[in-house]
């Protein structure tokens, strides 16, 4: 894919605006705050298996696409890196503020997921080896951990019959085995 796309770019001499729109296509798939305002509502209304698949697989495909695209158009990161990094910092800051006010467990998990994946965007846009490696580690670990956290939220919902943080506050005293999760 790498060599064929480089040949295609050199033959048609695309402008930089095309690549910005190409990156935005993957940015929509990566859960950033500005583009993914529907994500917490989808997690709240979806069944647990749907939330696990959405958090574990589907949202990571955008990060993988940005990693593959980041190897090809490194020159864009120098021209537009401030914009994308400021966009991800703004989104992660806003989602952190929203997480402070959440009372629904699934919504809290979804918003914190959006805040954590903003780190992936920042790592990819830096176009450094450590940025790509850190982004890949976050994508893989977040795909495993977020699905487990949604499963744990379902277990607490089955026990208490509520997703409110106020009602599940002292659940570890009653069920200390949940702390293993």
C-alpha positions as CSV (number, residue, x, y, z in Angstrom):
1,X,0.0,0.0,0.0
2,X,2.8,2.4,0.8
3,X,4.7,2.3,-2.5
4,X,1.6,2.3,-4.7
5,X,0.1,5.3,-2.9
6,X,3.4,7.2,-3.1
7,X,3.5,6.6,-6.9
8,X,-0.1,7.7,-7.2
9,X,0.5,10.9,-5.3
10,X,3.6,11.7,-7.4
11,X,1.8,11.0,-10.7
12,X,-1.3,13.2,-10.0
13,X,0.4,15.9,-7.9
14,X,-2.3,16.4,-5.4
15,X,-2.5,19.5,-3.4
16,X,-2.3,19.7,0.4
17,X,-5.9,20.5,0.9
18,X,-6.8,17.1,-0.5
19,X,-4.6,15.4,2.2
20,X,-6.2,17.5,4.9
21,X,-9.6,16.2,3.9
22,X,-8.2,12.7,3.7
23,X,-6.9,13.0,7.3
24,X,-10.3,14.4,8.4
25,X,-11.9,11.3,7.1
26,X,-10.0,9.3,9.6
27,X,-10.4,11.9,12.3
28,X,-14.1,11.4,12.1
29,X,-13.6,7.7,12.9
30,X,-11.2,8.4,15.8
31,X,-13.3,9.5,18.8
32,X,-12.4,13.1,19.1
33,X,-14.8,15.4,21.0
34,X,-15.7,17.7,18.2
35,X,-16.5,14.9,15.8
36,X,-18.0,12.3,18.2
37,X,-20.7,14.1,20.0
38,X,-22.9,11.1,19.3
39,X,-20.6,8.5,20.9
40,X,-21.7,8.7,24.6
41,X,-25.3,8.6,23.7
42,X,-24.7,5.6,21.4
43,X,-22.9,3.8,24.3
44,X,-25.7,4.5,26.7
45,X,-28.4,3.3,24.4
46,X,-26.6,0.3,23.0
47,X,-26.6,-3.1,24.6
48,X,-23.4,-4.1,26.4
49,X,-22.2,-6.3,23.5
50,X,-22.6,-3.4,21.1
51,X,-20.7,-1.1,23.4
52,X,-17.9,-3.6,23.8
53,X,-17.6,-4.0,20.0
54,X,-17.8,-0.3,19.4
55,X,-15.2,0.5,22.0
56,X,-13.0,-2.5,21.3
57,X,-12.8,-2.6,17.5
58,X,-14.7,0.1,15.5
59,X,-13.2,3.2,17.2
60,X,-9.7,1.8,16.8
61,X,-9.9,1.6,13.0
62,X,-9.6,5.4,12.7
63,X,-6.4,5.4,14.7
64,X,-5.0,2.6,12.6
65,X,-5.9,4.5,9.5
66,X,-4.1,7.6,10.8
67,X,-1.0,5.6,11.6
68,X,-0.9,4.1,8.1
69,X,-1.6,7.6,6.6
70,X,0.9,9.2,8.9
71,X,3.8,7.2,7.4
72,X,2.8,8.4,3.9
73,X,2.2,12.1,4.3
74,X,4.7,13.2,7.0
75,X,5.0,16.7,5.4
76,X,1.4,17.4,6.5
77,X,2.2,17.0,10.1
78,X,4.7,19.8,9.9
79,X,2.2,22.2,8.3
80,X,-0.9,21.3,10.2
81,X,0.4,19.8,13.4
82,X,-0.5,22.7,15.5
83,X,-4.1,22.7,14.4
84,X,-4.6,18.9,15.0
85,X,-2.7,19.0,18.3
86,X,-4.7,22.0,19.6
87,X,-7.9,20.3,18.4
88,X,-7.1,17.1,20.4
89,X,-6.0,19.1,23.4
90,X,-9.2,21.1,23.3
91,X,-11.3,17.9,23.0
92,X,-9.6,16.1,25.8
93,X,-9.9,19.1,28.1
94,X,-13.6,19.4,27.4
95,X,-14.2,15.7,27.9
96,X,-12.4,15.9,31.2
97,X,-14.7,18.6,32.4
98,X,-17.7,16.6,31.2
99,X,-16.5,13.5,33.1
100,X,-16.5,15.5,36.3
101,X,-20.2,16.0,36.0
102,X,-21.3,12.5,34.9
103,X,-23.5,10.3,37.0
104,X,-24.1,7.6,34.4
105,X,-21.4,4.9,34.4
106,X,-21.6,4.1,30.7
107,X,-21.6,7.7,29.8
108,X,-18.5,8.3,32.0
109,X,-16.7,5.4,30.4
110,X,-17.5,6.8,26.9
111,X,-16.4,10.3,27.6
112,X,-13.2,9.2,29.3
113,X,-12.6,7.0,26.2
114,X,-12.8,10.0,24.0
115,X,-10.3,11.9,26.2
116,X,-7.9,9.0,26.1
117,X,-8.0,8.5,22.4
118,X,-7.1,12.2,21.9
119,X,-3.6,11.1,23.1
120,X,-3.5,8.8,20.1
121,X,-4.1,11.7,17.8
122,X,-1.4,13.8,19.4
123,X,1.1,11.0,19.2
124,X,0.4,10.3,15.5
125,X,0.5,13.9,14.5
126,X,4.0,14.4,16.0
127,X,5.3,12.0,13.3
128,X,8.0,10.6,15.6
129,X,8.8,7.0,16.3
130,X,7.8,7.3,20.0
131,X,4.6,9.0,19.0
132,X,3.6,6.2,16.6
133,X,4.7,3.5,19.2
134,X,2.8,5.2,22.0
135,X,-0.3,5.6,19.9
136,X,-0.2,1.9,18.9
137,X,0.2,0.9,22.5
138,X,-2.7,3.0,23.6
139,X,-4.9,1.7,20.7
140,X,-4.3,-1.9,21.6
141,X,-4.6,-1.5,25.4
142,X,-7.6,0.7,25.1
143,X,-9.3,-1.8,22.8
144,X,-8.9,-4.5,25.5
145,X,-9.5,-2.4,28.6
146,X,-12.5,-0.4,27.5
147,X,-14.4,-3.5,26.5
148,X,-13.7,-5.0,30.0
149,X,-14.8,-1.8,31.7
150,X,-18.1,-1.9,29.8
151,X,-18.5,-5.5,30.8
152,X,-17.9,-4.5,34.4
153,X,-20.4,-1.7,34.1
154,X,-23.0,-4.3,32.9
155,X,-22.1,-6.5,35.9
156,X,-22.8,-3.7,38.3
157,X,-26.0,-2.8,36.5
158,X,-27.2,-6.4,36.9
159,X,-26.4,-6.3,40.6
160,X,-27.9,-2.8,41.5
161,X,-30.3,-2.4,38.5
162,X,-29.0,1.2,38.1
163,X,-26.1,2.8,36.2
164,X,-26.0,5.8,38.6
165,X,-22.7,6.4,40.3
166,X,-24.5,7.5,43.4
167,X,-26.2,4.1,43.9
168,X,-23.1,2.0,43.1
169,X,-20.7,4.0,45.2
170,X,-20.1,1.4,47.9
171,X,-20.3,-1.7,45.8
172,X,-16.7,-2.8,46.5
173,X,-17.5,-3.2,50.1
174,X,-20.2,-5.7,49.3
175,X,-18.4,-7.4,46.3
176,X,-14.7,-7.1,46.9
177,X,-14.1,-9.5,44.0
178,X,-15.0,-6.7,41.6
179,X,-11.7,-5.0,42.4
180,X,-9.9,-7.6,40.4
181,X,-11.4,-6.1,37.3
